[in-house]
Amino acid sequence: MGMLSYLKKNRNKMRLIEGMSYRNPILICGFALAPAIMITTSLKNSVAMTLAFLVVTLPTLVAASLIKSRLPQWLRTVLYALIASVFYIPALALVRQVHPLGVDLMGIYLPLVVINSVVLSRAERFARRNQPQWALIDGLCYTVGFGFVLCVLGVLRELIGAGSIWGVSLGLDQRTPAVLLPFAGFMLVAFLAAGAQFFNHLLRKRIYHRQSEEVK
């Protein structure tokens, strides 16, 4: 309870790191696990997915903050999906510019960004209850958290599995192609999630220590 009370008192400050750390959308909340496991076989894929996520998520959350809460929840959810669908068009064009083969390589996981659980959850739980500027900040933080995990996975899997970075061979003699398979994605996500939980543990200890000093 101590950590929750601290977060409530310092909500604006903690908002700047929420999506990037103690509520990382992939490692802590468990959102968007499918793309994190299936498409992070290269850094290009990871960057392309992050850009698509950014272009779709930010305007959708800002628009959600302008939707009146008196609308029924089922209608709001439909509106979020429709708004995200509109912004998927420029997102798709951007992906083609950055990674021409990305649309084919990522398959169904790219269009699923329109109805990803991060967008729908943050739009309903936070964006519609706050001002557009806070919805924008929230979306940026969650995008950074999402993209960071994808890029770390992409670098590790491409380097170990293919011996390259961004498609450029590094001339490594030892490669482990099995790292590019889905089960390896599961394992790497698990290790990163454990690291994130360790970070959260340190954060809680720091908060409790600060609270004890304030009491004294």
HELIX and SHEET records of a PDB file:
HELIX    1   1 GLY A    2  LYS A    9  1                                   8    
HELIX    2   2 ARG A   11  GLU A   18  1                                   8    
HELIX    3   3 LEU A   33  MET A   38  1                                   6    
HELIX    4   4 LEU A   43  ALA A   64  1                                  22    
HELIX    5   5 GLN A   73  VAL A   98  1                                  26    
HELIX    6   6 GLY A  102  MET A  106  1                                   5    
HELIX    7   7 GLY A  107  TYR A  109  5                                   3    
HELIX    8   8 PRO A  111  ILE A  115  5                                   5    
HELIX    9   9 SER A  117  ARG A  125  1                                   9    
HELIX   10  10 ALA A  127  ARG A  129  5                                   3    
HELIX   11  11 PRO A  132  ALA A  162  1                                  31    
HELIX   12  12 PRO A  177  LEU A  180  5                                   4    
HELIX   13  13 PRO A  182  VAL A  215  1                                  34    
SHEET    1   A 2 SER A 164  ILE A 165  0                                        
SHEET    2   A 2 VAL A 168  SER A 169 -1                                        
END                                                                             
